Amino acid sequence: MCIIQAGLWYAENGISKGVLNQMNEENTPVQGNEAPEHDSITQTGSVTARNAHGTIHCITIVGQIEGHMEAPQATKTTKYEHIIPQITAVEEADDIDGLLILLNTVGGDVEAGLAIAELIAGMHKPTVSLVLGGGHSIGVPLAVAAKQSFIAPSAAMTIHPVRMNGTVIASPQTYAYFRSIQERITAFVTQHSHISPAAFTNLMMATDNMSADVGTVIGGQEAVAHGLIGRVGSLADALDALHGMIRK
């Protein structure tokens, strides 16, 4: 009742609703946790850092990569509709010099992961990726998409064939489709790293490494030895490489 009466009083005295809303906004205190930087971290896991070396935008790809279907509520996800616009904005922004991608993902939607990886690979600006914890499944193409790639010594990567949950039509066309997707992933990974198609396929189809699946789990040093990742390193190493690329 008090709110209605107040609105009538403003109306009678010639104050419009738009002006009233503006007055309310001007008199509303700004909370400290509503800063744009804080909002970007909490909503999309991204942040832009500026210093004497240049301006770097950092995005994180963590948990499960969510594609066209929403993951369960309790699942930690990275939504591709959040990442794709960020990458586009970084490429077009005059005040951003480079992109850092931090990865700790179990994999997820194949098409969403490949879409993000293709965008990163197609950027002109300096890009560096760092695998922390894990860069599994479709996280492998994401890790190699950057111009320089790093992996922490304790991190791991799982390489396995394409899998699908749910109803599968048992027909030759279905298996041909799976093979086509796998060939696209293999082609992307081998084109953006130093591992050969034969070596990558051997890791993917190994039967003596994983107890309940086909594929291979490799650590940081092994990933570098296979030519999949460029260097073993930390956050400081990745930032140093990115700053060096920006200087050039």
N, C-alpha and C positions, 0 to 999 in steps of 0.2 A: 504493500500500500504506500509506503514512504517513497519507494522508487517511482511509482506511477505519479504521485503527487508532485514530486520534484520535476519529472518530465513535463507535466502540464504547466508548472510555473515557468520553466524555460520557454515553452512554446508560447505562452501568453505574453512573454516579454520579448518576443521576436528573436530568440536564439534557436538556430536550426539544430537538427540532430547531428549533422556533420561537425558543426562547431563544438557541440557538446562533447562528441567523441574525441575531438582534438584536445579539448581542455582536460579530459580525463587522462589522455596519453601523456600530456605535458606534466601532469601532477602525479603520475605514477612513477615511483622510484625504480631506477634500473638496477636489477640484481647483478651481482658480480659474476654469477655463473651463466649469464646470458651473453657473454662476449662471443663474437663470431668464431674466434679460435677454439674456445672451449666447445662450442656447439659442433664444429666440424670434427673434433676428436670423438665426442660422444656419439654422434650420429653416423659418421662414415669412416672413422678411424684414420683420418687424414690430418695433416698439419703442414703449414708453410713456414719454413725457417729462413731468416735473413741474417747474413753477416757480411764481413768484408770480402769473403770469397765469392759471394753470389747468393741468389735466392733459390732455395730447393723446396720442392713440394714432395712430401712423403705420403705414400698410400700404403696401407696394410691389407694383405689378403690372408685372412685367418679362418680357421674352422672349415666349414663346408661351403663350397662355391655354389650359391643358389642360382638356378636358371629360371626356366619358365614355370616350374612348380615350386610352391612355397614349402620350405622345410618345416618339420615340427617345431613347436614353440620353444622347446627346451634345447634346441640345437643351435650352437654358435655358428653364424653364417656370414658370408660376404656376398652382398647382393650385387649382381652385375649391373643393375640399373643405377647403382651408386658409383661404381668404378668407371664405367664407360664415359659418362659426362665429365668426370674429373680429368681423365686422360686427354680428352678433346680440349678441355679448357686449358690444361697445362701447355699443350702444344701451341695454342693460339695466344696465350698470355705473354705480353711483352715484358712483364716484370718478373717472370719465372725463368730461371736459367737451366734447370735440370730436374729430373724425376728420380726418386729413390723408391724402390718397391721392396717392402719387407714381407717375407713369406713364412707362414707357419700354417699350412693347410693340409687337410686329409684328402683333398680332391673334391669331386662333386660333378656338376653338370658338364658334360664334355663340350657341347656347343658353346655354352657361356664361357668356359675356360679358354677355348680356342679363340673366341671373339676378342676377349681381353688381351690374350697373347698377341694376336695379329695387330691390334691397335698399338701396343707397346713397341712391337718390332717395326712398325711403320712410322715411328716418330723421328723427326729430324733432331730434336734436342737430345742432349746427353741423358742416358738412362743407365741405372745400375740396379741390379737385384741382389738381395741377400737372403739366403734360406736360413731360417732360425727354427730349430725344433724339427720341422719336417716340411718337405715339399713333395708330397706324395701324389701319385696318379696324374690327374690333369694339372697338378701343380708343377710337373716337370716342364711342359711347354712354357708355362708362365715364368719359370726360373731362367730359362735360356733365352727368353724373348728380348731381354735388355741387351744393350751394347756390351756391357761387362757384367759378369755374374760372379757372385761370391757365395760361399757356404760356410757356416760355422763348423768347427771341428766336431762338435757333438750332434750335429744335425744328421738327418737321414732322408733318403728318397726311395720311394717304392715305384718300381717299373713293372707294370702288368698289362695284360690285354684288356680291351674294352669289355666291360661287364654291364648287365642290365638287370634291374629288379622288376618283378611283375610278370604279366602274361607275355609270352614270346611265341609267335607263330612259327612252328617248326617247319619251315619251308626253305628251299635253296636260296630264295630271294633275301630272307632274313639274314642268313649267314653271310651272304655276299655283301649286304649292307654293313654288317659288323666289320667285315674285312676292309671295306672301303673307308670306314671311319678310322680304323687302325692305321691304314696306309697314310691317311692325312696327318695323323699325329706323328708317325714316324718321319714323314717328310719334313714337317715343321721342325721337329727337334734336331734332326741331323743337319738341316740347312742353317740353323742358328747356334750350332755348337760344333765341337771337333770330334764327335763320336760318329763312327761309320754306321750306315743302315744295318749291316750284318751284325755288328757288335750290339747295337741297341735291340735288335730283334732277339738275339741270343739271351740278353738279360731279361727281356720281356717274357720269353717262353720257357725259361728255366724251370725245372720241376723238382730240384733238390734243395732249394733255398728257403721256401716258405712252406710251413707245415700244412696249411689248409688252402693253399691257392697256388696258382702258377705265376711266376714272376721272380723278381729279385729285390731285396732291400740292400741299399748301399749307403755307407757312411760318407762323411765329408771328404776324407782323403781319397776314397775309392771313386767318388764322383769326379774328382779332378783327374785322377789317374786314367779314367775311362775317356776323358775329354768332354764329359757332359757339362761340367761347370768350370769356369776359368781359374778360380783361385780359392783356397781356404783362407778365410779372414773373418774379421769382426766388423762391428759398425764403423769403427774408426777407419779401417781399411777401405770399406765401401765408400765412405764420405771423402776420403783422400782421393780415391779414383775419380769420383764424380767431380770434385773440385778441379782436378787436373784436366778433365775433359772440358770443363767450362772455360778454363784459362786458355785452352787452345782455340 
